[in-house]
Amino acid sequence: MNLTAANDGKTTIIITRETRIDAVNATQFKDVMREIINDHGKPALLDLRYVDFMDSSGLGALVAVHKAMPPGLSLTLANMTPNVERVFKLTRMDSVFQVLPTQQQENG
């Protein structure tokens, strides 16, 4: 699972370089996310700019991570691709998660 994490002082910024979060890797994604969040102990921002596809298993993994957030810590999603954003809107998960507007990225 290709996830990297860095702290900006108050937030753990997690970038996934996976192009898909689906039934094949959702469990591993969830486990690595939980480990990163627990190790850093700060609110988390998940950058999804490289994820082109997410199925119900991937969405379920994100919901599980969201529900398992330690008390007082939040999970914010950022830089959703149009395909992933569509999944969140169709399932109305965009009202469950804090989602930041997509920013144009010059370099990835």
Gaussian input, Z-matrix of N, CA and C with variables (Angstrom, degrees):
# hf/3-21g

backbone

0 1
 N
 C     1     B1
 C     2     B2     1     A1
 N     3     B3     2     A2     1     D1
 C     4     B4     3     A3     2     D2
 C     5     B5     4     A4     3     D3
 N     6     B6     5     A5     4     D4
 C     7     B7     6     A6     5     D5
 C     8     B8     7     A7     6     D6
 N     9     B9     8     A8     7     D7
 C    10    B10     9     A9     8     D8
 C    11    B11    10    A10     9     D9
 N    12    B12    11    A11    10    D10
 C    13    B13    12    A12    11    D11
 C    14    B14    13    A13    12    D12
 N    15    B15    14    A14    13    D13
 C    16    B16    15    A15    14    D14
 C    17    B17    16    A16    15    D15
 N    18    B18    17    A17    16    D16
 C    19    B19    18    A18    17    D17
 C    20    B20    19    A19    18    D18
 N    21    B21    20    A20    19    D19
 C    22    B22    21    A21    20    D20
 C    23    B23    22    A22    21    D21
 N    24    B24    23    A23    22    D22
 C    25    B25    24    A24    23    D23
 C    26    B26    25    A25    24    D24
 N    27    B27    26    A26    25    D25
 C    28    B28    27    A27    26    D26
 C    29    B29    28    A28    27    D27
 N    30    B30    29    A29    28    D28
 C    31    B31    30    A30    29    D29
 C    32    B32    31    A31    30    D30
 N    33    B33    32    A32    31    D31
 C    34    B34    33    A33    32    D32
 C    35    B35    34    A34    33    D33
 N    36    B36    35    A35    34    D34
 C    37    B37    36    A36    35    D35
 C    38    B38    37    A37    36    D36
 N    39    B39    38    A38    37    D37
 C    40    B40    39    A39    38    D38
 C    41    B41    40    A40    39    D39
 N    42    B42    41    A41    40    D40
 C    43    B43    42    A42    41    D41
 C    44    B44    43    A43    42    D42
 N    45    B45    44    A44    43    D43
 C    46    B46    45    A45    44    D44
 C    47    B47    46    A46    45    D45
 N    48    B48    47    A47    46    D46
 C    49    B49    48    A48    47    D47
 C    50    B50    49    A49    48    D48
 N    51    B51    50    A50    49    D49
 C    52    B52    51    A51    50    D50
 C    53    B53    52    A52    51    D51
 N    54    B54    53    A53    52    D52
 C    55    B55    54    A54    53    D53
 C    56    B56    55    A55    54    D54
 N    57    B57    56    A56    55    D55
 C    58    B58    57    A57    56    D56
 C    59    B59    58    A58    57    D57
 N    60    B60    59    A59    58    D58
 C    61    B61    60    A60    59    D59
 C    62    B62    61    A61    60    D60
 N    63    B63    62    A62    61    D61
 C    64    B64    63    A63    62    D62
 C    65    B65    64    A64    63    D63
 N    66    B66    65    A65    64    D64
 C    67    B67    66    A66    65    D65
 C    68    B68    67    A67    66    D66
 N    69    B69    68    A68    67    D67
 C    70    B70    69    A69    68    D68
 C    71    B71    70    A70    69    D69
 N    72    B72    71    A71    70    D70
 C    73    B73    72    A72    71    D71
 C    74    B74    73    A73    72    D72
 N    75    B75    74    A74    73    D73
 C    76    B76    75    A75    74    D74
 C    77    B77    76    A76    75    D75
 N    78    B78    77    A77    76    D76
 C    79    B79    78    A78    77    D77
 C    80    B80    79    A79    78    D78
 N    81    B81    80    A80    79    D79
 C    82    B82    81    A81    80    D80
 C    83    B83    82    A82    81    D81
 N    84    B84    83    A83    82    D82
 C    85    B85    84    A84    83    D83
 C    86    B86    85    A85    84    D84
 N    87    B87    86    A86    85    D85
 C    88    B88    87    A87    86    D86
 C    89    B89    88    A88    87    D87
 N    90    B90    89    A89    88    D88
 C    91    B91    90    A90    89    D89
 C    92    B92    91    A91    90    D90
 N    93    B93    92    A92    91    D91
 C    94    B94    93    A93    92    D92
 C    95    B95    94    A94    93    D93
 N    96    B96    95    A95    94    D94
 C    97    B97    96    A96    95    D95
 C    98    B98    97    A97    96    D96
 N    99    B99    98    A98    97    D97
 C   100   B100    99    A99    98    D98
 C   101   B101   100   A100    99    D99
 N   102   B102   101   A101   100   D100
 C   103   B103   102   A102   101   D101
 C   104   B104   103   A103   102   D102
 N   105   B105   104   A104   103   D103
 C   106   B106   105   A105   104   D104
 C   107   B107   106   A106   105   D105
 N   108   B108   107   A107   106   D106
 C   109   B109   108   A108   107   D107
 C   110   B110   109   A109   108   D108
 N   111   B111   110   A110   109   D109
 C   112   B112   111   A111   110   D110
 C   113   B113   112   A112   111   D111
 N   114   B114   113   A113   112   D112
 C   115   B115   114   A114   113   D113
 C   116   B116   115   A115   114   D114
 N   117   B117   116   A116   115   D115
 C   118   B118   117   A117   116   D116
 C   119   B119   118   A118   117   D117
 N   120   B120   119   A119   118   D118
 C   121   B121   120   A120   119   D119
 C   122   B122   121   A121   120   D120
 N   123   B123   122   A122   121   D121
 C   124   B124   123   A123   122   D122
 C   125   B125   124   A124   123   D123
 N   126   B126   125   A125   124   D124
 C   127   B127   126   A126   125   D125
 C   128   B128   127   A127   126   D126
 N   129   B129   128   A128   127   D127
 C   130   B130   129   A129   128   D128
 C   131   B131   130   A130   129   D129
 N   132   B132   131   A131   130   D130
 C   133   B133   132   A132   131   D131
 C   134   B134   133   A133   132   D132
 N   135   B135   134   A134   133   D133
 C   136   B136   135   A135   134   D134
 C   137   B137   136   A136   135   D135
 N   138   B138   137   A137   136   D136
 C   139   B139   138   A138   137   D137
 C   140   B140   139   A139   138   D138
 N   141   B141   140   A140   139   D139
 C   142   B142   141   A141   140   D140
 C   143   B143   142   A142   141   D141
 N   144   B144   143   A143   142   D142
 C   145   B145   144   A144   143   D143
 C   146   B146   145   A145   144   D144
 N   147   B147   146   A146   145   D145
 C   148   B148   147   A147   146   D146
 C   149   B149   148   A148   147   D147
 N   150   B150   149   A149   148   D148
 C   151   B151   150   A150   149   D149
 C   152   B152   151   A151   150   D150
 N   153   B153   152   A152   151   D151
 C   154   B154   153   A153   152   D152
 C   155   B155   154   A154   153   D153
 N   156   B156   155   A155   154   D154
 C   157   B157   156   A156   155   D155
 C   158   B158   157   A157   156   D156
 N   159   B159   158   A158   157   D157
 C   160   B160   159   A159   158   D158
 C   161   B161   160   A160   159   D159
 N   162   B162   161   A161   160   D160
 C   163   B163   162   A162   161   D161
 C   164   B164   163   A163   162   D162
 N   165   B165   164   A164   163   D163
 C   166   B166   165   A165   164   D164
 C   167   B167   166   A166   165   D165
 N   168   B168   167   A167   166   D166
 C   169   B169   168   A168   167   D167
 C   170   B170   169   A169   168   D168
 N   171   B171   170   A170   169   D169
 C   172   B172   171   A171   170   D170
 C   173   B173   172   A172   171   D171
 N   174   B174   173   A173   172   D172
 C   175   B175   174   A174   173   D173
 C   176   B176   175   A175   174   D174
 N   177   B177   176   A176   175   D175
 C   178   B178   177   A177   176   D176
 C   179   B179   178   A178   177   D177
 N   180   B180   179   A179   178   D178
 C   181   B181   180   A180   179   D179
 C   182   B182   181   A181   180   D180
 N   183   B183   182   A182   181   D181
 C   184   B184   183   A183   182   D182
 C   185   B185   184   A184   183   D183
 N   186   B186   185   A185   184   D184
 C   187   B187   186   A186   185   D185
 C   188   B188   187   A187   186   D186
 N   189   B189   188   A188   187   D187
 C   190   B190   189   A189   188   D188
 C   191   B191   190   A190   189   D189
 N   192   B192   191   A191   190   D190
 C   193   B193   192   A192   191   D191
 C   194   B194   193   A193   192   D192
 N   195   B195   194   A194   193   D193
 C   196   B196   195   A195   194   D194
 C   197   B197   196   A196   195   D195
 N   198   B198   197   A197   196   D196
 C   199   B199   198   A198   197   D197
 C   200   B200   199   A199   198   D198
 N   201   B201   200   A200   199   D199
 C   202   B202   201   A201   200   D200
 C   203   B203   202   A202   201   D201
 N   204   B204   203   A203   202   D202
 C   205   B205   204   A204   203   D203
 C   206   B206   205   A205   204   D204
 N   207   B207   206   A206   205   D205
 C   208   B208   207   A207   206   D206
 C   209   B209   208   A208   207   D207
 N   210   B210   209   A209   208   D208
 C   211   B211   210   A210   209   D209
 C   212   B212   211   A211   210   D210
 N   213   B213   212   A212   211   D211
 C   214   B214   213   A213   212   D212
 C   215   B215   214   A214   213   D213
 N   216   B216   215   A215   214   D214
 C   217   B217   216   A216   215   D215
 C   218   B218   217   A217   216   D216
 N   219   B219   218   A218   217   D217
 C   220   B220   219   A219   218   D218
 C   221   B221   220   A220   219   D219
 N   222   B222   221   A221   220   D220
 C   223   B223   222   A222   221   D221
 C   224   B224   223   A223   222   D222
 N   225   B225   224   A224   223   D223
 C   226   B226   225   A225   224   D224
 C   227   B227   226   A226   225   D225
 N   228   B228   227   A227   226   D226
 C   229   B229   228   A228   227   D227
 C   230   B230   229   A229   228   D228
 N   231   B231   230   A230   229   D229
 C   232   B232   231   A231   230   D230
 C   233   B233   232   A232   231   D231
 N   234   B234   233   A233   232   D232
 C   235   B235   234   A234   233   D233
 C   236   B236   235   A235   234   D234
 N   237   B237   236   A236   235   D235
 C   238   B238   237   A237   236   D236
 C   239   B239   238   A238   237   D237
 N   240   B240   239   A239   238   D238
 C   241   B241   240   A240   239   D239
 C   242   B242   241   A241   240   D240
 N   243   B243   242   A242   241   D241
 C   244   B244   243   A243   242   D242
 C   245   B245   244   A244   243   D243
 N   246   B246   245   A245   244   D244
 C   247   B247   246   A246   245   D245
 C   248   B248   247   A247   246   D246
 N   249   B249   248   A248   247   D247
 C   250   B250   249   A249   248   D248
 C   251   B251   250   A250   249   D249
 N   252   B252   251   A251   250   D250
 C   253   B253   252   A252   251   D251
 C   254   B254   253   A253   252   D252
 N   255   B255   254   A254   253   D253
 C   256   B256   255   A255   254   D254
 C   257   B257   256   A256   255   D255
 N   258   B258   257   A257   256   D256
 C   259   B259   258   A258   257   D257
 C   260   B260   259   A259   258   D258
 N   261   B261   260   A260   259   D259
 C   262   B262   261   A261   260   D260
 C   263   B263   262   A262   261   D261
 N   264   B264   263   A263   262   D262
 C   265   B265   264   A264   263   D263
 C   266   B266   265   A265   264   D264
 N   267   B267   266   A266   265   D265
 C   268   B268   267   A267   266   D266
 C   269   B269   268   A268   267   D267
 N   270   B270   269   A269   268   D268
 C   271   B271   270   A270   269   D269
 C   272   B272   271   A271   270   D270
 N   273   B273   272   A272   271   D271
 C   274   B274   273   A273   272   D272
 C   275   B275   274   A274   273   D273
 N   276   B276   275   A275   274   D274
 C   277   B277   276   A276   275   D275
 C   278   B278   277   A277   276   D276
 N   279   B279   278   A278   277   D277
 C   280   B280   279   A279   278   D278
 C   281   B281   280   A280   279   D279
 N   282   B282   281   A281   280   D280
 C   283   B283   282   A282   281   D281
 C   284   B284   283   A283   282   D282
 N   285   B285   284   A284   283   D283
 C   286   B286   285   A285   284   D284
 C   287   B287   286   A286   285   D285
 N   288   B288   287   A287   286   D286
 C   289   B289   288   A288   287   D287
 C   290   B290   289   A289   288   D288
 N   291   B291   290   A290   289   D289
 C   292   B292   291   A291   290   D290
 C   293   B293   292   A292   291   D291
 N   294   B294   293   A293   292   D292
 C   295   B295   294   A294   293   D293
 C   296   B296   295   A295   294   D294
 N   297   B297   296   A296   295   D295
 C   298   B298   297   A297   296   D296
 C   299   B299   298   A298   297   D297
 N   300   B300   299   A299   298   D298
 C   301   B301   300   A300   299   D299
 C   302   B302   301   A301   300   D300
 N   303   B303   302   A302   301   D301
 C   304   B304   303   A303   302   D302
 C   305   B305   304   A304   303   D303
 N   306   B306   305   A305   304   D304
 C   307   B307   306   A306   305   D305
 C   308   B308   307   A307   306   D306
 N   309   B309   308   A308   307   D307
 C   310   B310   309   A309   308   D308
 C   311   B311   310   A310   309   D309
 N   312   B312   311   A311   310   D310
 C   313   B313   312   A312   311   D311
 C   314   B314   313   A313   312   D312
 N   315   B315   314   A314   313   D313
 C   316   B316   315   A315   314   D314
 C   317   B317   316   A316   315   D315
 N   318   B318   317   A317   316   D316
 C   319   B319   318   A318   317   D317
 C   320   B320   319   A319   318   D318
 N   321   B321   320   A320   319   D319
 C   322   B322   321   A321   320   D320
 C   323   B323   322   A322   321   D321

   B1=1.4583
   B2=1.5202
   B3=1.2960
   B4=1.4573
   B5=1.5288
   B6=1.3410
   B7=1.4574
   B8=1.5164
   B9=1.3300
   B10=1.4602
   B11=1.5258
   B12=1.3249
   B13=1.4573
   B14=1.5163
   B15=1.3178
   B16=1.4652
   B17=1.5180
   B18=1.3123
   B19=1.4632
   B20=1.5142
   B21=1.3361
   B22=1.4657
   B23=1.5309
   B24=1.3123
   B25=1.4558
   B26=1.5138
   B27=1.3408
   B28=1.4582
   B29=1.5266
   B30=1.3152
   B31=1.4622
   B32=1.5221
   B33=1.3253
   B34=1.4556
   B35=1.5190
   B36=1.3211
   B37=1.4603
   B38=1.5213
   B39=1.3330
   B40=1.4636
   B41=1.5217
   B42=1.3078
   B43=1.4652
   B44=1.5202
   B45=1.3217
   B46=1.4572
   B47=1.5242
   B48=1.3061
   B49=1.4643
   B50=1.5245
   B51=1.3297
   B52=1.4625
   B53=1.5275
   B54=1.3261
   B55=1.4578
   B56=1.5203
   B57=1.3470
   B58=1.4622
   B59=1.5256
   B60=1.3108
   B61=1.4606
   B62=1.5206
   B63=1.3285
   B64=1.4580
   B65=1.5233
   B66=1.3223
   B67=1.4664
   B68=1.5263
   B69=1.3142
   B70=1.4600
   B71=1.5254
   B72=1.3304
   B73=1.4685
   B74=1.5300
   B75=1.3254
   B76=1.4684
   B77=1.5257
   B78=1.3213
   B79=1.4674
   B80=1.5194
   B81=1.3145
   B82=1.4605
   B83=1.5319
   B84=1.3238
   B85=1.4610
   B86=1.5247
   B87=1.3249
   B88=1.4649
   B89=1.5297
   B90=1.3156
   B91=1.4632
   B92=1.5297
   B93=1.3246
   B94=1.4677
   B95=1.5309
   B96=1.3229
   B97=1.4657
   B98=1.5242
   B99=1.3220
   B100=1.4743
   B101=1.5272
   B102=1.3185
   B103=1.4625
   B104=1.5294
   B105=1.3186
   B106=1.4700
   B107=1.5219
   B108=1.3134
   B109=1.4690
   B110=1.5249
   B111=1.3181
   B112=1.4673
   B113=1.5195
   B114=1.3251
   B115=1.4647
   B116=1.5325
   B117=1.3313
   B118=1.4658
   B119=1.5252
   B120=1.3240
   B121=1.4540
   B122=1.5146
   B123=1.3196
   B124=1.4731
   B125=1.5274
   B126=1.3359
   B127=1.4689
   B128=1.5329
   B129=1.3285
   B130=1.4643
   B131=1.5203
   B132=1.3252
   B133=1.4498
   B134=1.5233
   B135=1.3289
   B136=1.4564
   B137=1.5151
   B138=1.3238
   B139=1.4609
   B140=1.5254
   B141=1.3243
   B142=1.4716
   B143=1.5266
   B144=1.3160
   B145=1.4718
   B146=1.5232
   B147=1.3333
   B148=1.4673
   B149=1.5255
   B150=1.3229
   B151=1.4637
   B152=1.5240
   B153=1.3339
   B154=1.4624
   B155=1.5204
   B156=1.3456
   B157=1.4625
   B158=1.5151
   B159=1.3266
   B160=1.4533
   B161=1.5234
   B162=1.3381
   B163=1.4581
   B164=1.5297
   B165=1.3264
   B166=1.4591
   B167=1.5243
   B168=1.3203
   B169=1.4689
   B170=1.5210
   B171=1.3146
   B172=1.4608
   B173=1.5156
   B174=1.3268
   B175=1.4578
   B176=1.5305
   B177=1.3259
   B178=1.4624
   B179=1.5193
   B180=1.3264
   B181=1.4631
   B182=1.5216
   B183=1.3303
   B184=1.4646
   B185=1.5302
   B186=1.3124
   B187=1.4616
   B188=1.5279
   B189=1.3334
   B190=1.4682
   B191=1.5258
   B192=1.3269
   B193=1.4678
   B194=1.5280
   B195=1.3162
   B196=1.4698
   B197=1.5344
   B198=1.3264
   B199=1.4685
   B200=1.5255
   B201=1.3318
   B202=1.4633
   B203=1.5281
   B204=1.3284
   B205=1.4640
   B206=1.5269
   B207=1.3243
   B208=1.4655
   B209=1.5329
   B210=1.3262
   B211=1.4674
   B212=1.5292
   B213=1.3168
   B214=1.4628
   B215=1.5124
   B216=1.3325
   B217=1.4720
   B218=1.5228
   B219=1.3203
   B220=1.4621
   B221=1.5216
   B222=1.3229
   B223=1.4667
   B224=1.5176
   B225=1.3222
   B226=1.4610
   B227=1.5244
   B228=1.3253
   B229=1.4654
   B230=1.5243
   B231=1.3332
   B232=1.4613
   B233=1.5212
   B234=1.3063
   B235=1.4692
   B236=1.5255
   B237=1.3281
   B238=1.4657
   B239=1.5217
   B240=1.3224
   B241=1.4521
   B242=1.5349
   B243=1.3249
   B244=1.4704
   B245=1.5325
   B246=1.3368
   B247=1.4672
   B248=1.5234
   B249=1.3197
   B250=1.4621
   B251=1.5286
   B252=1.3041
   B253=1.4612
   B254=1.5291
   B255=1.3133
   B256=1.4613
   B257=1.5314
   B258=1.3341
   B259=1.4700
   B260=1.5266
   B261=1.3216
   B262=1.4653
   B263=1.5253
   B264=1.3241
   B265=1.4597
   B266=1.5269
   B267=1.3372
   B268=1.4687
   B269=1.5219
   B270=1.3252
   B271=1.4687
   B272=1.5264
   B273=1.3299
   B274=1.4589
   B275=1.5288
   B276=1.2954
   B277=1.4561
   B278=1.5219
   B279=1.3374
   B280=1.4640
   B281=1.5271
   B282=1.3419
   B283=1.4614
   B284=1.5323
   B285=1.3220
   B286=1.4670
   B287=1.5226
   B288=1.3144
   B289=1.4611
   B290=1.5249
   B291=1.3234
   B292=1.4580
   B293=1.5289
   B294=1.3217
   B295=1.4610
   B296=1.5211
   B297=1.3220
   B298=1.4562
   B299=1.5197
   B300=1.3274
   B301=1.4579
   B302=1.5351
   B303=1.3124
   B304=1.4586
   B305=1.5180
   B306=1.3320
   B307=1.4558
   B308=1.5205
   B309=1.3015
   B310=1.4642
   B311=1.5215
   B312=1.3200
   B313=1.4610
   B314=1.5216
   B315=1.3108
   B316=1.4643
   B317=1.5175
   B318=1.3239
   B319=1.4661
   B320=1.5073
   B321=1.3465
   B322=1.4579
   B323=1.4121
   A1=107.63
   A2=116.12
   A3=121.55
   A4=110.64
   A5=115.31
   A6=122.37
   A7=108.23
   A8=116.40
   A9=120.26
   A10=107.48
   A11=115.44
   A12=120.43
   A13=110.36
   A14=115.29
   A15=122.08
   A16=107.63
   A17=115.68
   A18=120.62
   A19=109.84
   A20=115.85
   A21=119.45
   A22=110.14
   A23=116.98
   A24=122.30
   A25=112.24
   A26=116.13
   A27=118.97
   A28=113.60
   A29=117.40
   A30=122.11
   A31=110.20
   A32=116.35
   A33=121.14
   A34=107.38
   A35=116.35
   A36=121.66
   A37=107.28
   A38=115.54
   A39=121.86
   A40=107.82
   A41=115.53
   A42=120.59
   A43=107.69
   A44=115.76
   A45=119.98
   A46=108.01
   A47=115.67
   A48=120.02
   A49=111.28
   A50=115.24
   A51=120.18
   A52=108.35
   A53=117.11
   A54=119.78
   A55=111.56
   A56=115.96
   A57=120.94
   A58=109.52
   A59=115.59
   A60=121.34
   A61=104.26
   A62=114.85
   A63=120.35
   A64=110.38
   A65=116.52
   A66=121.36
   A67=112.48
   A68=117.53
   A69=121.29
   A70=111.71
   A71=117.83
   A72=119.73
   A73=114.72
   A74=118.50
   A75=121.00
   A76=112.74
   A77=117.66
   A78=120.08
   A79=110.67
   A80=116.64
   A81=120.00
   A82=110.62
   A83=117.22
   A84=121.76
   A85=110.25
   A86=116.17
   A87=121.60
   A88=110.71
   A89=117.64
   A90=121.38
   A91=112.22
   A92=116.84
   A93=120.67
   A94=110.05
   A95=117.57
   A96=120.67
   A97=110.96
   A98=116.87
   A99=120.81
   A100=110.91
   A101=116.41
   A102=120.43
   A103=111.02
   A104=116.61
   A105=120.60
   A106=110.49
   A107=116.86
   A108=121.01
   A109=110.67
   A110=116.98
   A111=120.12
   A112=112.08
   A113=117.60
   A114=121.17
   A115=112.17
   A116=116.91
   A117=120.60
   A118=113.13
   A119=117.59
   A120=120.90
   A121=115.98
   A122=116.58
   A123=121.52
   A124=108.78
   A125=116.50
   A126=118.02
   A127=109.01
   A128=116.13
   A129=120.06
   A130=111.45
   A131=114.75
   A132=122.47
   A133=106.30
   A134=116.74
   A135=122.00
   A136=109.65
   A137=116.25
   A138=123.43
   A139=108.39
   A140=116.09
   A141=122.40
   A142=113.29
   A143=118.22
   A144=120.58
   A145=114.67
   A146=118.46
   A147=120.65
   A148=112.92
   A149=118.04
   A150=121.62
   A151=109.29
   A152=115.49
   A153=121.32
   A154=112.99
   A155=116.36
   A156=119.90
   A157=110.10
   A158=116.19
   A159=121.77
   A160=107.22
   A161=115.96
   A162=119.38
   A163=109.41
   A164=116.76
   A165=120.42
   A166=112.10
   A167=118.00
   A168=120.59
   A169=110.88
   A170=116.80
   A171=120.97
   A172=111.50
   A173=115.64
   A174=120.21
   A175=109.91
   A176=116.18
   A177=120.68
   A178=112.20
   A179=116.76
   A180=120.89
   A181=110.87
   A182=116.65
   A183=120.16
   A184=111.56
   A185=117.13
   A186=120.69
   A187=109.63
   A188=117.12
   A189=120.87
   A190=111.38
   A191=117.01
   A192=120.69
   A193=109.24
   A194=116.68
   A195=122.10
   A196=110.54
   A197=116.44
   A198=120.81
   A199=112.30
   A200=117.32
   A201=121.77
   A202=113.07
   A203=117.00
   A204=119.19
   A205=109.60
   A206=117.31
   A207=120.02
   A208=110.73
   A209=116.44
   A210=119.56
   A211=111.72
   A212=115.09
   A213=120.75
   A214=114.86
   A215=118.03
   A216=121.09
   A217=109.45
   A218=115.55
   A219=121.07
   A220=110.83
   A221=114.89
   A222=122.66
   A223=107.15
   A224=116.36
   A225=122.56
   A226=107.74
   A227=116.29
   A228=121.90
   A229=108.85
   A230=115.38
   A231=119.81
   A232=110.98
   A233=114.75
   A234=123.69
   A235=113.78
   A236=115.82
   A237=119.75
   A238=110.43
   A239=115.44
   A240=120.00
   A241=107.76
   A242=118.21
   A243=119.89
   A244=113.67
   A245=118.00
   A246=120.22
   A247=111.76
   A248=116.80
   A249=120.82
   A250=109.57
   A251=117.14
   A252=120.29
   A253=110.71
   A254=117.16
   A255=121.98
   A256=110.90
   A257=117.01
   A258=121.44
   A259=110.03
   A260=116.70
   A261=120.58
   A262=111.38
   A263=117.62
   A264=120.16
   A265=111.52
   A266=117.21
   A267=120.81
   A268=112.44
   A269=116.02
   A270=120.74
   A271=112.15
   A272=115.94
   A273=124.00
   A274=112.92
   A275=116.79
   A276=121.30
   A277=111.24
   A278=116.10
   A279=119.11
   A280=110.96
   A281=117.38
   A282=120.24
   A283=111.52
   A284=117.09
   A285=122.18
   A286=110.18
   A287=115.92
   A288=122.15
   A289=110.45
   A290=115.63
   A291=119.90
   A292=105.59
   A293=116.63
   A294=122.02
   A295=108.54
   A296=115.28
   A297=120.13
   A298=109.65
   A299=117.59
   A300=120.20
   A301=110.19
   A302=115.55
   A303=120.65
   A304=109.63
   A305=115.19
   A306=121.28
   A307=107.96
   A308=116.12
   A309=120.14
   A310=108.47
   A311=116.09
   A312=121.25
   A313=109.15
   A314=116.29
   A315=119.47
   A316=110.89
   A317=116.01
   A318=121.26
   A319=108.69
   A320=116.13
   A321=119.29
   A322=109.46
   D1=123.00
   D2=-174.75
   D3=-96.14
   D4=83.53
   D5=176.46
   D6=-121.04
   D7=137.57
   D8=174.69
   D9=-123.59
   D10=148.22
   D11=-178.70
   D12=-132.34
   D13=142.95
   D14=176.35
   D15=-146.67
   D16=150.60
   D17=177.28
   D18=-102.09
   D19=138.82
   D20=173.91
   D21=-102.71
   D22=14.30
   D23=-179.38
   D24=110.17
   D25=-44.49
   D26=-179.83
   D27=-122.72
   D28=-11.95
   D29=-176.95
   D30=-134.26
   D31=143.41
   D32=170.09
   D33=-90.80
   D34=118.23
   D35=179.38
   D36=-97.49
   D37=118.49
   D38=-178.03
   D39=-112.42
   D40=127.14
   D41=177.05
   D42=-115.73
   D43=127.05
   D44=173.13
   D45=-101.08
   D46=128.58
   D47=177.64
   D48=-99.59
   D49=11.78
   D50=174.00
   D51=-72.88
   D52=141.93
   D53=176.67
   D54=-89.00
   D55=-15.98
   D56=-179.98
   D57=-135.76
   D58=139.85
   D59=167.17
   D60=-124.11
   D61=103.98
   D62=-172.29
   D63=-144.58
   D64=-167.32
   D65=-176.35
   D66=-57.70
   D67=-27.29
   D68=-178.25
   D69=-69.56
   D70=-38.83
   D71=-172.59
   D72=-125.77
   D73=6.21
   D74=-174.25
   D75=-61.89
   D76=-41.59
   D77=-179.19
   D78=-65.15
   D79=-44.34
   D80=178.47
   D81=-64.29
   D82=-41.46
   D83=177.26
   D84=-57.17
   D85=-49.37
   D86=-179.34
   D87=-59.72
   D88=-45.94
   D89=-178.41
   D90=-63.77
   D91=-43.67
   D92=-179.60
   D93=-68.13
   D94=-40.89
   D95=177.06
   D96=-58.89
   D97=-47.94
   D98=-179.97
   D99=-60.62
   D100=-40.91
   D101=179.40
   D102=-63.12
   D103=-46.18
   D104=179.27
   D105=-61.11
   D106=-47.23
   D107=-177.75
   D108=-62.76
   D109=-44.35
   D110=179.55
   D111=-66.97
   D112=-37.91
   D113=-179.88
   D114=-67.39
   D115=-35.96
   D116=-175.21
   D117=-89.57
   D118=-31.31
   D119=176.19
   D120=63.62
   D121=31.71
   D122=-179.92
   D123=-132.98
   D124=162.51
   D125=172.17
   D126=-54.76
   D127=149.25
   D128=-175.53
   D129=-118.17
   D130=143.39
   D131=173.01
   D132=-120.17
   D133=119.26
   D134=-179.88
   D135=-100.22
   D136=116.38
   D137=179.30
   D138=-89.96
   D139=116.37
   D140=-175.02
   D141=-105.93
   D142=21.11
   D143=-172.86
   D144=-59.96
   D145=-24.46
   D146=-177.77
   D147=-94.34
   D148=-8.89
   D149=-175.66
   D150=-84.26
   D151=111.84
   D152=179.80
   D153=-94.53
   D154=-17.94
   D155=-176.16
   D156=-143.85
   D157=133.62
   D158=174.03
   D159=-140.37
   D160=126.60
   D161=177.52
   D162=-101.84
   D163=-171.76
   D164=-177.06
   D165=-63.46
   D166=-29.76
   D167=176.68
   D168=-67.50
   D169=-41.33
   D170=177.21
   D171=-65.59
   D172=-42.01
   D173=177.76
   D174=-63.98
   D175=-41.53
   D176=177.57
   D177=-61.89
   D178=-38.04
   D179=177.55
   D180=-63.54
   D181=-41.99
   D182=178.09
   D183=-65.90
   D184=-38.84
   D185=177.25
   D186=-63.20
   D187=-42.29
   D188=178.99
   D189=-62.69
   D190=-41.17
   D191=177.53
   D192=-64.46
   D193=-44.15
   D194=179.65
   D195=-58.19
   D196=-46.51
   D197=-178.96
   D198=-68.39
   D199=-27.07
   D200=-177.01
   D201=-90.96
   D202=3.53
   D203=179.58
   D204=-59.39
   D205=135.22
   D206=177.59
   D207=-59.16
   D208=151.86
   D209=-179.93
   D210=-53.52
   D211=135.05
   D212=177.99
   D213=84.97
   D214=-5.46
   D215=179.70
   D216=-109.15
   D217=145.14
   D218=-178.39
   D219=-117.50
   D220=159.00
   D221=173.90
   D222=-118.87
   D223=118.82
   D224=179.01
   D225=-112.95
   D226=140.65
   D227=178.59
   D228=-106.34
   D229=143.14
   D230=-178.34
   D231=-142.00
   D232=156.19
   D233=172.05
   D234=57.86
   D235=46.49
   D236=177.24
   D237=-69.87
   D238=138.69
   D239=172.11
   D240=-74.10
   D241=160.97
   D242=-178.95
   D243=-55.66
   D244=-38.93
   D245=-179.64
   D246=-64.40
   D247=-43.46
   D248=-179.69
   D249=-70.31
   D250=-41.11
   D251=178.05
   D252=-59.28
   D253=-38.83
   D254=178.58
   D255=-61.31
   D256=-42.79
   D257=177.95
   D258=-60.16
   D259=-44.65
   D260=-179.29
   D261=-65.07
   D262=-38.96
   D263=179.88
   D264=-71.33
   D265=-42.68
   D266=179.96
   D267=-62.56
   D268=-35.40
   D269=-178.87
   D270=-93.12
   D271=-1.95
   D272=-177.91
   D273=62.26
   D274=21.22
   D275=176.32
   D276=-72.93
   D277=-15.36
   D278=176.04
   D279=-67.37
   D280=-14.56
   D281=175.64
   D282=-93.80
   D283=-11.25
   D284=178.83
   D285=-91.89
   D286=-42.41
   D287=-178.30
   D288=-94.20
   D289=150.45
   D290=168.52
   D291=-80.46
   D292=119.96
   D293=-177.29
   D294=-121.26
   D295=121.83
   D296=176.72
   D297=-83.52
   D298=149.80
   D299=177.60
   D300=-60.97
   D301=148.35
   D302=178.64
   D303=-68.21
   D304=136.36
   D305=177.27
   D306=-107.45
   D307=145.37
   D308=175.41
   D309=-72.37
   D310=129.86
   D311=-178.08
   D312=-110.06
   D313=125.73
   D314=176.83
   D315=-80.00
   D316=-41.00
   D317=-179.71
   D318=-124.38
   D319=144.86
   D320=179.20
   D321=-120.50

